[in-house]
Amino acid sequence: MVEKEVVKEVVVTATPEPTEPKTLVIAYPVQYSETFDISTMVYAMEPTVMIYDTLVSVDPNYEYQPGGLAERC
């Protein structure tokens, strides 16, 4: 009878500790344009549209709802 040594490999994965939920707050110092010059207003609103409408207003089902999540919070 021949005996063989068996090597058992064990992989241990660390589980992260549970943490408190975090809230994402997005702010822009100038949300609306202070002028009625249409060529300037377009560029002043661009950061607001890019941040607010894409990050805040898209619900978990990926359906676009302007102001949807912001008003429910």
SULBEL-V633675 format. One record per backbone hydrogen bond with DSSP energy under -0.5 kcal/mol. NH is the residue of the N-H (numbers start at 1). CO is the residue of the C=O. If there is no record, write none. Layout:
# SULBEL-V633675
NH/CO
NH/CO
This chain:
# SULBEL-V633675
3/1
7/5
8/6
9/7
10/8
12/10
13/11
14/12
16/14
25/23
26/24
31/29
38/36
40/37
41/37
42/38
43/39
44/40
45/41
46/42
47/43
49/45
50/46
51/47
52/48
53/48
53/49
54/49
54/50
55/51
56/51
56/52
57/52
59/57
59/63
62/59
64/62
65/57
68/65
71/67
72/68
73/69
